[in-house]
Amino acid sequence: MNTLSGKNVLVTGASSGFGEAIALQFAQAGAHVALVARREEMLRALAQRIEPSGVRTIVCPCDVGDEAQVRATVDKIDAEFGQIDVLVNNAGTNVPNRTIVDTTTADFHAVVDVNLVSAFLFTSLLLPQMKERGAGTIINIASRAANFPSLLAGVAYSSAKMAMKALNQITNEEGNPHGVRACVINPGVAATPLLDRRPVPPPQETRHLMMQAEDIAATVLYAASLPQRANADRIDLYATSTEVY
Ligand SMILES: NC(=O)c1ccc[n+]([C@@H]2O[C@H](COP(=O)([O-])OP(=O)(O)OC[C@H]3O[C@@H](n4cnc5c(N)ncnc54)[C@H](OP(=O)(O)O)[C@@H]3O)[C@@H](O)[C@H]2O)c1
């Protein structure tokens, strides 16, 4: 039996890309998974694929940019699924407008709310119970843009992802004395539908050189399966190929 078997895991942004792969790999490792995203039909299809693993799932349609919906979702998971051992703050988005001149305040809020504020909210709602139990793991999916903010990633996205590093640091300061750890993972470019939100999406024929969602999922599981006494505080995960960005 591995260390993840029987754990309760909550994955935001589980309907696509990294989140879908993360949920699948946790289920394959014997963990129960709470699936959070807006597109209910995608979450239901994923829950069906997970079913043969014999673990429990709960499907939670939720716009993570809406505080009331996040609060209601955490309440529902607590009541119907149980307390969470591993939280993966993965939901994220970007807007085609990347420059300061083109980015509207609404664009900025949309990106910051989904990438950053939601991670803060889920953390603030789940950290107290983790501290009380003396254990818990929070994984924040930030980005290479957290280390190297850029116009390619955009002003809103780069700002949100850099701030996730601060959130991770403070989660550790607050959580570590109570046995709770936080890990920020900074992936470089990976082949998921998120790339189609770029003003000029990368060509399909270069995408096989990029990291794939499964690679990020394997990294999340690595961090979550370390003994609770060890914390992979920050993992930078970049493509080996120099031909992709
Ligand atoms: N792909 C990359 O190159 C790359 C690199 C570095 C970091 N990342 C980060 O990795 C994470 C996952 O991205 P991905 O590449 O897997 O992209 P993706 O395939 O587009 O998946 C994004 C996920 O976030 C969810 N989401 C977006 N807005 C949401 C909202 N308002 N409420 C709830 N869920 C929402 C989406 O679900 P619904 O649409 O169903 O709501 C979807 O499940 C993001 O945080 C992204 O910034 C990606």
The ligand as an ORCA input file, in Angstrom:
! r2SCAN-3c Opt
* xyz 0 1
  N      -0.199     24.428    -19.911
  C       0.862     25.125    -19.551
  O       1.785     25.369    -20.358
  C       0.980     25.616    -18.145
  C       2.239     26.031    -17.716
  C       2.385     26.508    -16.412
  C       1.309     26.541    -15.555
  N       0.083     26.128    -15.997
  C      -1.011     26.194    -15.027
  O      -1.530     24.898    -14.845
  C      -2.887     24.960    -14.413
  C      -3.729     24.047    -15.270
  O      -3.715     24.544    -16.604
  P      -3.812     23.602    -17.893
  O      -2.624     23.874    -18.720
  O      -4.144     22.224    -17.479
  O      -5.046     24.319    -18.629
  P      -6.495     23.817    -19.081
  O      -6.396     22.505    -19.779
  O      -7.070     24.973    -19.803
  O      -7.245     23.578    -17.697
  C      -7.627     24.638    -16.871
  C      -8.566     24.092    -15.810
  O      -8.940     25.186    -14.955
  C     -10.347     25.196    -14.856
  N     -10.872     26.538    -14.675
  C     -10.628     27.636    -15.427
  N     -11.379     28.665    -15.011
  C     -12.123     28.197    -13.963
  C     -13.106     28.768    -13.121
  N     -13.486     30.035    -13.234
  N     -13.665     27.983    -12.170
  C     -13.301     26.674    -12.049
  N     -12.374     26.102    -12.796
  C     -11.796     26.849    -13.758
  C     -10.855     24.593    -16.145
  O     -12.149     24.019    -15.938
  P     -13.550     24.601    -16.479
  O     -13.273     25.330    -17.751
  O     -14.390     23.369    -16.638
  O     -14.042     25.469    -15.385
  C      -9.834     23.506    -16.408
  O     -10.180     22.341    -15.717
  C      -3.276     26.442    -14.506
  O      -3.183     27.033    -13.248
  C      -2.217     27.009    -15.437
  O      -2.022     28.370    -15.223
  C      -0.103     25.656    -17.271
*
